[in-house]
Amino acid sequence: MNQRIESLYHRSSEPSEIQPNGDLLPIAFKELGTASEELLVALEQLAEQQEQLVESRTQLEAERRRYESLFEQAPHAYLALDSAGTITSVNRAATRLFDCTQGLLLHKPFTILVPIEARREFREELKRRQQEDDDQEWQVRLYSPHREPFEAALTLSMERDAWGNIVSTCVCIRDISEHQRSQAQKKQNAEDLFCDRTRHSFSKGENIPLQPDALWLVCKGWVKLSTLTEKNGEVIMGIAGEGIPFCRTLTALPIYQVTALSQTVELTAIPHRELAHSPHLAELIAEGVTQRLQQSELLLSVCGRRRASDRLLTLLQVLKTIVGEPVATGTRLSLRLTHQELAEASCTTRVTVTRLLSELQHQGKITIDNTNHITILE
């Protein structure tokens, strides 16, 4: 528009013999009319864009309110932290957990909820987990001026910008102190019930006889539960550790044998009649039976794999949940199984298991130490 006005101005300044004044006015009206039409089109486009922006903003505002509502009404405690570790948002569950108002937590460093003597270690661990995007639960001890210290499980979720820098961190906090007390009480009750009972010891490889009128409860070590096929092949039905019961009445297999896997296995016998008259004892035994059932389903999932390599990998993952213990590089299987026992559990041959274990080592998925214990690498 400015360019057209400037052009008309220059043309009006030209000598009359080159540009008669009588011809300038119609040209000016024509230019102004064209410019007016273009302005109207531009205004219509701007109005349409404005409507779209208003609609988008309305939708974004509705989404923001919805997520704020979800954040506020979440059953677990959530805190939002900025890149410096300062609390920027607190939901209702968090205020109930720490028994305080949002104002007492907002714009405060997260470390104020950690005992003073543990703050330095907490900051270092928080930084490490943020850098590695570690979303596994992290057990820490927290406290608030309005309540006693308690054990909590934290889960972190990081938001990063396009350059990978942390913009915010969402922390989910679960109070697990009651669960820990319950587990400790159950363990104490179990120890009280079994401490006065006679323990029977068995050595590695020794067969354990099944009693018709009592069940065995593992107090120490590991035992293998197995059966035999028509061709005298062994099939592993389960691995029982501390607190797991087994007996003749818990199986429908005609051939059922129990073998000590650890160097020393200690068992205690509980008569069926005593179990029938002690609800508390029956509850403890039921927990062990539940573990046996879950373990059996995991072992059945191994047999469903078609390829031998997949069966062995699945078996190692099952053993990881049953006998695994965390180490710096991954999870170490505390129970040492022979290649033949691994072959029996994965429905393949010993030669195949040896070859597959060697391949897994070369692929960097497992390591085998000098004591032949397998470590599943993370």
C-alpha positions in Angstrom: 0.0 0.0 0.0 2.8 2.4 0.9 4.7 1.5 -2.3 1.6 2.3 -4.4 1.0 5.7 -2.6 4.7 6.6 -3.2 4.4 5.6 -6.9 1.3 7.8 -7.3 3.1 10.7 -5.5 6.1 10.5 -7.9 3.8 10.3 -10.9 1.9 13.4 -9.7 5.2 15.3 -9.5 6.1 14.5 -13.1 5.9 17.3 -15.8 2.4 17.7 -17.3 3.7 17.0 -20.8 4.8 13.5 -19.7 1.9 12.8 -17.3 -1.2 15.0 -17.8 -3.0 15.7 -14.5 -6.3 14.7 -16.0 -5.2 11.1 -16.2 -3.8 10.8 -12.6 -7.1 10.8 -10.7 -8.7 7.7 -12.4 -5.4 5.9 -11.9 -5.4 6.8 -8.2 -9.0 5.6 -7.7 -8.2 2.4 -9.5 -5.1 1.7 -7.3 -7.0 2.6 -4.1 -9.9 0.3 -5.1 -7.5 -2.6 -5.8 -5.7 -2.0 -2.5 -9.1 -1.9 -0.7 -10.1 -5.2 -2.1 -6.8 -6.8 -1.1 -7.2 -5.3 2.4 -10.6 -6.9 2.7 -9.3 -10.3 1.7 -6.4 -10.0 4.2 -8.9 -9.0 6.9 -11.1 -12.0 6.2 -8.0 -14.3 6.3 -6.9 -12.7 9.6 -10.4 -13.1 11.0 -10.4 -16.8 10.0 -6.9 -17.3 11.5 -8.1 -15.5 14.7 -11.0 -17.9 15.0 -8.7 -20.9 14.6 -6.3 -19.5 17.2 -9.2 -18.9 19.6 -10.5 -22.5 19.0 -7.0 -23.9 19.5 -6.5 -21.9 22.7 -9.9 -23.1 24.0 -8.9 -26.7 23.3 -5.5 -26.3 24.9 -7.0 -24.6 28.0 -9.5 -27.5 28.3 -6.6 -30.0 28.0 -4.7 -28.1 30.6 -7.6 -28.1 33.0 -8.2 -31.8 32.4 -4.5 -32.7 33.1 -4.5 -30.4 36.2 -7.6 -32.3 37.4 -5.9 -35.6 36.9 -2.8 -34.4 38.6 -4.8 -33.1 41.6 -7.1 -36.2 41.9 -4.3 -38.8 41.4 -4.4 -41.4 44.2 -0.6 -41.2 44.7 1.4 -38.2 45.8 3.0 -36.3 43.0 5.5 -33.4 43.0 6.7 -31.5 40.0 10.3 -30.2 40.1 12.0 -27.7 37.8 15.5 -28.2 36.5 17.0 -26.9 39.8 15.1 -29.4 41.9 12.6 -26.9 43.3 9.0 -27.9 43.8 6.7 -26.2 41.4 3.5 -28.2 41.7 1.9 -30.3 44.5 -1.2 -32.4 44.3 -3.7 -33.1 47.1 -2.4 -36.6 47.8 1.0 -35.1 48.5 -0.4 -32.6 51.0 -2.2 -35.4 52.8 0.9 -37.5 52.8 3.1 -34.8 54.3 0.2 -33.4 56.4 0.7 -29.8 55.3 -0.6 -27.2 52.9 0.7 -26.7 49.3 2.1 -23.3 50.4 4.6 -25.0 52.7 6.0 -27.1 49.8 5.8 -24.9 46.8 9.0 -23.1 45.7 11.0 -25.1 48.2 13.9 -27.5 47.3 12.8 -31.1 47.2 15.7 -32.0 49.6 13.8 -30.3 52.5 11.7 -33.6 52.7 14.9 -35.6 53.2 16.6 -35.9 56.6 19.6 -33.6 56.8 22.2 -36.3 57.2 21.0 -38.0 54.0 20.6 -34.9 51.7 24.0 -35.0 50.1 23.7 -38.6 49.1 20.1 -38.0 48.0 21.1 -35.1 45.7 23.8 -37.3 44.0 21.4 -40.2 43.5 18.7 -37.9 42.1 21.1 -36.4 39.6 22.3 -39.8 38.5 18.8 -41.1 38.0 17.8 -38.0 36.0 20.8 -38.3 33.7 20.2 -42.0 33.1 16.4 -41.8 32.8 16.1 -44.5 35.5 12.4 -45.1 36.0 12.8 -47.9 38.6 11.4 -47.4 42.1 13.8 -45.8 44.5 13.4 -46.4 48.2 14.2 -43.4 50.4 13.4 -42.1 53.9 11.3 -38.9 53.9 9.9 -36.8 56.6 7.8 -33.7 57.2 7.7 -31.2 60.1 4.2 -32.4 60.8 4.8 -36.2 60.8 7.3 -38.9 61.7 9.9 -40.0 59.1 8.6 -42.8 56.8 9.9 -45.1 54.1 8.8 -44.1 50.6 9.2 -45.4 47.1 9.9 -42.8 44.5 9.4 -43.0 40.7 10.9 -40.3 38.5 9.6 -39.1 35.1 11.7 -36.5 33.2 10.6 -34.0 30.5 13.4 -32.8 28.3 13.8 -30.1 25.6 15.0 -30.6 22.1 18.6 -30.5 23.2 18.1 -33.2 25.9 18.2 -30.8 28.9 15.8 -31.5 31.8 12.9 -29.1 31.8 10.9 -30.7 34.6 10.8 -33.8 36.7 7.6 -35.5 38.0 8.1 -37.5 41.2 5.5 -40.1 42.3 5.7 -40.9 46.0 4.3 -44.0 47.7 4.3 -44.5 51.4 5.5 -48.1 51.9 6.2 -48.0 55.6 3.0 -49.9 56.5 3.8 -52.6 53.9 7.3 -53.0 55.3 5.9 -53.3 58.8 3.4 -55.9 57.6 6.1 -57.9 55.9 8.4 -57.7 58.9 5.5 -58.8 61.1 4.8 -61.8 58.9 8.4 -62.7 58.9 8.5 -62.5 62.6 5.4 -64.6 63.0 6.8 -67.2 60.7 10.1 -67.3 62.7 8.1 -67.6 65.9 6.1 -70.5 64.5 9.0 -72.4 63.1 11.8 -71.7 65.5 10.9 -74.5 67.9 10.3 -77.1 65.3 12.8 -79.9 64.4 14.8 -79.2 61.3 15.9 -82.0 59.0 19.0 -81.5 56.9 19.8 -82.8 53.4 22.8 -82.5 51.2 23.0 -81.5 47.6 21.7 -84.2 45.2 20.0 -86.1 48.0 16.4 -87.2 47.4 13.9 -86.0 50.0 11.2 -88.5 51.0 7.6 -87.2 51.0 5.6 -87.9 54.1 1.9 -89.0 53.7 0.6 -87.1 56.7 2.7 -83.9 56.7 4.0 -81.3 54.4 7.6 -80.1 54.2 8.4 -76.4 54.5 11.8 -75.1 53.3 13.7 -73.3 56.0 17.0 -72.9 54.2 18.3 -73.7 50.7 16.6 -74.7 47.5 15.0 -77.9 46.4 14.0 -79.2 42.9 10.5 -80.6 42.3 10.4 -82.9 39.3 8.7 -85.8 37.6 9.8 -88.4 35.1 8.6 -89.1 31.5 7.9 -92.5 30.0 11.5 -92.5 28.6 12.9 -91.7 32.0 13.5 -88.1 31.2 13.3 -85.6 34.0 10.9 -82.6 33.9 11.3 -79.8 36.4 8.0 -78.8 38.0 9.3 -76.1 40.3 12.1 -74.8 42.5 11.2 -74.3 46.2 13.1 -71.9 48.4 12.7 -70.5 51.9 9.0 -70.5 53.0 7.7 -72.6 50.2 5.8 -75.8 51.1 5.6 -79.1 49.2 4.0 -82.4 49.9 2.3 -85.4 48.2 -1.2 -83.8 48.5 -0.1 -80.7 46.5 0.4 -82.7 43.3 -1.6 -85.1 41.1 1.5 -86.6 39.4 2.0 -90.3 40.0 5.8 -89.8 40.0 7.0 -86.9 42.0 10.5 -86.5 43.4 12.2 -83.8 45.4 16.0 -83.3 45.2 18.2 -80.9 47.3 19.8 -78.3 45.0 21.8 -76.4 47.6 24.8 -77.7 49.5 22.7 -77.8 52.6 18.9 -77.9 52.7 16.9 -77.6 55.9 13.3 -78.6 56.1 10.7 -78.7 58.8 7.6 -81.0 58.8 4.1 -79.7 59.6 1.4 -82.3 60.2 -1.8 -81.9 58.2 -3.9 -82.1 61.4 -2.0 -79.2 63.0 -2.5 -77.2 59.8 -6.3 -77.8 60.0 -6.5 -76.4 63.5 -4.3 -73.3 63.0 -5.8 -70.6 60.8 -2.7 -68.4 61.2 -0.4 -71.3 60.2 -2.7 -72.1 57.2 -2.5 -68.5 56.1 1.3 -68.6 56.1 1.3 -71.8 54.2 -1.2 -70.4 51.7 1.2 -67.6 50.8 3.9 -70.2 49.9 1.4 -72.2 47.8 0.5 -69.0 45.9 4.2 -68.5 45.1 4.4 -72.1 43.9 1.3 -71.6 41.6 2.8 -68.4 40.1 6.1 -70.2 39.6 4.5 -73.1 37.8 2.8 -70.7 35.4 6.1 -69.1 34.6 7.7 -72.4 33.9 4.8 -73.4 31.7 5.4 -70.2 29.6 8.9 -71.6 28.9 7.5 -74.7 27.2 5.3 -72.5 24.9 8.3 -71.1 23.0 9.0 -72.9 19.8 12.7 -72.1 19.4 15.2 -73.6 21.8 17.0 -70.2 22.1 13.7 -68.5 23.1 12.9 -71.2 25.6 16.3 -70.8 27.3 16.1 -67.0 27.4 12.6 -67.2 28.9 13.9 -69.7 31.4 16.7 -67.4 32.5 14.1 -64.6 32.9 12.0 -66.9 35.1 15.0 -67.9 37.2 15.8 -64.2 37.5 12.5 -63.6 39.3 12.8 -66.7 41.5 16.5 -66.9 42.5 17.9 -63.6 41.2 19.9 -61.2 43.3 20.8 -57.7 42.1 24.5 -56.9 41.4 26.3 -54.0 39.8 26.1 -55.3 36.3 22.6 -56.9 36.4 21.0 -59.8 38.2 23.0 -62.8 39.4 21.3 -66.2 39.7 22.1 -67.3 43.3 21.3 -70.9 42.5 23.8 -72.7 40.3 22.2 -75.1 37.9 24.0 -77.5 35.6 23.6 -77.4 31.9 21.7 -80.7 32.1 19.2 -79.2 34.6 18.8 -76.1 32.4 18.2 -78.4 29.4 15.5 -80.3 31.3 13.8 -77.1 32.3 13.9 -75.7 28.8 12.9 -78.9 27.0 16.1 -79.2 25.0 19.4 -81.0 25.1 22.5 -80.4 27.2 24.7 -79.8 24.1 22.2 -77.2 22.8 22.2 -75.4 26.1 26.0 -75.3 26.2 26.0 -73.8 22.7 23.3 -71.3 23.4 24.9 -70.1 26.6 28.2 -69.5 24.7 26.3 -67.5 22.1 24.6 -65.4 24.8 28.0 -64.7 26.4 29.4 -63.5 23.0 26.3 -61.3 22.5 26.9 -59.6 25.9 23.6 -60.8 27.4 25.0 -62.9 30.2 28.3 -63.6 32.0 29.4 -66.8 33.8 31.8 -66.4 36.7 34.5 -68.8 38.0 31.9 -70.5 40.2 29.6 -71.1 37.2 27.0 -68.6 38.4 25.1 -66.9 35.6 24.6 -63.1 35.7 21.9 -61.7 33.4 23.2 -58.3 32.2 21.0 -55.2 32.1 
